[in-house]
């Protein structure tokens, strides 16, 4: 039986969580803009822990998915669940790949991407079409040289893992009791600590390549936050404070911008920090955000705007980052000479995301809902 519009609409919407997703997305773009000046040195990155936004997204996604669907399995088939997730996520995946293909030859670089200039168009189009499906491409089909599973739109790797998490949830984890789920969450937390504190790098950077090491990083980053988010939603232990959106935004900014802790001889220190943030601080932020209320109309508009733009911004900004990175490296641009262009890249990314949202994503999702669902629904 399909769920009616009123059944889905009756649930409270967490506007603050939408806003926090937007804050994190903007910080991700800023991190990527200035990451190139570190020249691959993870100890010298600006906005150093910006990559942890992905782990925050996973936790937030688990929380929202459980809140939206946990109590609906008696009325909803697995295919109905998958269909709704595809309608929500896949249109912008396709657009991200198209934008990546459009910008591809503009990213040619003798130093950073030497193989772009000689890449045949047929191979670019083939990788784009495969990218539409989110199927990872092996390194043999890498058309950029960075070994990414999605070389036209690097951040799409996290959507690949997002889909895996949704499948695991629908097949198994939605059936687990809180006690069983809690045991798995503890195991996943142990895996995260083992990799970050005792692993070879002292951080969670990675997950975007189709090889054993990178896939291990990807699953390590995915499993704890996503399923901890589900458990957090089920437990309903929300924290109610005034100014929740602004408090949480400040906390996210602090977590994502703090400099790397320790050096090459004390990798465990940074690993401990990242485990602490993912395992404890991020659930705390989500609890505060879900428990808060917005009464100021201006703040409500800010949260809605940030939430609307967050996913399109995340999935479309990286083609500009490829170009910007090539420009910085080829011309030996310093931070002092390049930061204004970097800010321009950030602004341009927001504009592109807004255009995609209003003239593509929202109309396409509305059309898909009307075509493939018997009754009008709001896709979470």
N, C-alpha and C positions, 0 to 999 in steps of 0.2 A: 504494500500500500504506500502511495506517495504521501509525503508530508505536505500539508497545505501551507500557504503563505502565512496564515495567522499563527500556526503552530510554531513556525521558526521565528517569526517576528516577535513572539511573546517573550523571548529571552532578553535579559538585560544585555546591552552592548557596552563593552569596556572601552570607552572613548580614550581614556588615559593610556591604555596599552597600545592603541593605534598611534597616539602621539609619540610614545616612546619608541615604537618601531621606526617612525620617521626620523627621530633624533639620531638613532643608531645608524640609519641608512646614510644620513648626511655625514656622520663621522667616518663611515666606511669610505665614502668618496674622498673626503679630506685626507684620510690615511693613504689611500692609493695615489692621490695627487703628489704627495710629498715623499712617498716611499722611494721613488726613483732616485732621490738625492742621496740615499744611503748606499747606492751602488751594490745592492745585494747583501749588505752587512746588517744582519738582524740586530746587532748591538748598537747601531747608530740610526735607527729609524725614528722619524718624527711622527708624533701621535702614535707612539710605539706599539701600544696594544690594541690598535684599531681593528685588527683581525679578529679579536674576541667578539666583535659584534655578531659574527656568524653563529657563534655558540649561543649568544643571547637570542638570536632569531630562532634557533632550534628549540630552545626552552619555551619561548613565547608561542611558537607554533604548536608544540605539544599541549600547552595549557589551553589554547584556543580550540584546537581540534577536539580535545576531550570535553571541554565545556559545550561545544556545539553538537557533538554526536554521541557522547557516551550513553545517553538515555534514549536513544532513538533506534537502536539496533532491532528492536522488536517490530518496528514499522518501516525499516529501511534495509534493502539488500546491500551486499558488498558492492555490486556493480553501481548502485545508486550513489554510494559513498565515493567510489572512484570517479564517477562521472562528475560529481560536484567538485572534487578536487582538481580534476582536469580543466573544468570550465574556469575555475578560479586562477589556476597557475599557468596553464599551457599557452594561452594567447600571447602573453608577454615573453615567454620563452622563445616563441617563434619570432616575435618582433626583435628581441635581443640578437638573435642570429642574423636577421636581415640587416640590422644596423651594423653588426660586426662585419658582414660581407661588404656593405657599402663603403665603410671606412678602411677596408683591408689594405688596398693598394696605396692609400695615403699614409700608411704606417711604415712603408718601406724604409729600411735603415741598414746602412753598410755595417754598422757596429752591433746593433741590437737584433734586428730581424733581417739578416742578409738573404734569406731564401724567398722573401716576399716578391722581390722584383722579377724573378724568373718563374714564379708559380703560374701554371696554366689555369685559365679561367674555369675549365671543366672540373678541376680538382677543388677549387674554391667552392663552386656550386655544389659539388658532391658533399663536401664537409658541411656546408650550410644545410642541405637537406637532411643529412644524418642528425645534425644539431637540432632540427625541428622536433625530433623524437626523443631527445636527451640521451640517446644511446651513446656511451663514451666511445671516442675513437682511439685506437691504439697509437703508440708512438710512431709507428710506421706511416700513419696518415697525418702526422703533425705537420701543418702547413705554416707554422710560425717559428718553431724551434725551442719553445719553452716546455715541451712535453705535456701540455695540457690536454685533458680529455675533451675539452670544448675550446679549441684554439681560436674561434671567432669571438667568443664571449666567456672569458675565464670564470667569472662567478657562477656560471650555470652549473658548476660541479656541485654546489651546495643544494641546488634544486634536484639534481640526480639523487642525492642522499635523502632529501626531503621526501621524495616519492617512495624510496625504500622504507623510510620510517612510517609513512602512511599505510603502506602495504602490510608491514609487520603489525601495526596497530589493528588494522581491519581483520587480519588473519588470526592473530593470537592475543595480543595484549588487551584488546577491548573485552576479552572474556575473563581476564585474570582478576582475582580479588585484590583489594588494596594490599593485603599482606604479601601475596605472591609478587605483585608488582613492586612492592617495596624491596623485596629480596633482590629482584633483578636490578633495581635502581642502585642498590648498594654495591652489587657486583660491577655495574657500569662505572660507578664512582671509583671503585678500586682500580679498574682498567685505566681510567683517566689519570689518577694519581701515579700509577705505575709508569705510565708513559711520560708524563710531564716532569715528575720529580726524579725518577730513576732512569729515564730514557736518555738518548744520545744528544738531545738538543735543548731541553729545558723549556720547551714551549709547544704549542699545538699548531704551529704554522704548517700548512700542508693539507692534502686531501684531494688535490685537483688532477692527479695523474693516474693513468690506468696501469699501475704496477703494484706489487705486493706491499711495499713500504707505504706508499701514498694511500692505498685503500685502507690499510690498517689505521693510518692517521684519521682518514675520513670517518670510519666507523667509530673510532674512539671519541671523536668530536661529536658525533651524532647521538650515540646511544644514551649517554647519561642525560644531557640536557633535554632531549625530546621526551623521554619517558619520565624524567623527573617533573617536567611540565605537566604531563598527564596526571601523575600522582598528586601534584600540588593542586590541580584543579579539582580532583576528586575529594581531597581532604578539606578543601574550602577554608583553609586557615588564612584569612585575609587580614591585612593590617590597615586600620582606619586612622589616617592622620590628615591634618589640613595641608593644603598646598602639595598634594601627593605628586602631581605631574611635575612640578618644578623641583621638588626634592629628588624624585627618581631621575629626572633629566640631568641634574648635577651629579648624581651618583654614577650614571652611565658615562658622563663626560670624564669623570675622574678615573674610572676603571680603564677606559679606552685610551687615555692620553698619558697615563703615568709612564715615566721612562722605564726601560728594562732594568730589572733588579739583578745585581750580580754581574759577573763577567764570565769569560771562557772557562775559568777555573772553579766557578760556583754556579753551574747551570741549574742545580736543584733549587736555588733560591727563587729564580724566576718561575720555574715549574710549580713551586709551592704557591706562589702568588696567583698564577693562572688557575690552578686547581681550586684555590680558595674562592676566587671570583666566580668561577663557573658553578661550583658545587653549593656555595652559600650565598654569595652576594647577589647573583642574578635571580635566584628564587626569592630572595628578600625584596628585590626591586619589583618583581612581578606581583608579589603579595601586596605590596604597598600600592602599586598602580591599580590592581584589580579592586582593592578595598577603598580607593579614593573616589571622590565625587567632584565633578566640575559644575559649579553654579554660575561662574562668570561666562557670559556669552562669548566674549572675546577669546578666552582660553579654550572654550569648546570649539570655536572655529579653527584655532591653531592646531588642536589635536586632530580634528577631522582632516584638515589640509595636509598635515604631516603624514597621517595614516594613509590617505589616498595616494600620495606621491611615493610612499616608501618602497613598495615593491617595484613599480616601474623604474624608479631611480636606481635601485640596486641592480636590476637585471639589464639595464641599458647603458650604464655609465662607462663600462670598461673599454669599449672601442676608443673612446676619447683618451683614456689613460694610456693605451698602447701608443697612440699618436704622440701624446705629450711626453712619454718616456723616451721615445725615439728622438724627438726634438731635443730634449735635455741632454741625452747621451751623445748624439751626433755633433752637437754644437758646443759640448762641454759647458753647459749653462750652470751657473752657480745658483744656490738658493736665493741669494740676494737679487739676482737678475731674473730669476724664473718664477718667483712666487706669485707675482701679479697675473702672469699667464695661467698659473695653476688655479688661482681664484676664478679666473675666467672659465677654465675647464669645469670647475664646480658649478658655476652659474649656468653654463651651457648645458651641463648634465641635467640640472633641475628643469630647465626649459624643455629639453627634449623629452624628459620623463612626463612632464605635464601635458605636452602635446600628444604623446602616445596614450596617456590615460584618457584624455577627453575625446580624442578623435579616433581611437582604435580600441583600447582595452575595454572601456565601459560599453561602447556600442556592440562590440563583438560578444562580450559575455552576456549582454542582454539578449542578443539574437540567439546564442547557443542555449540559453535557459528556455526561451520560448520554443525552440525547435526540438530539444532533446528531453525536456522535462514536461510532464503532463500538466502540471500546475505551476504557476509562477512561484518562485522561491527566492530567498535571499541566500546566496552562496557564502558561507562563512570564510 
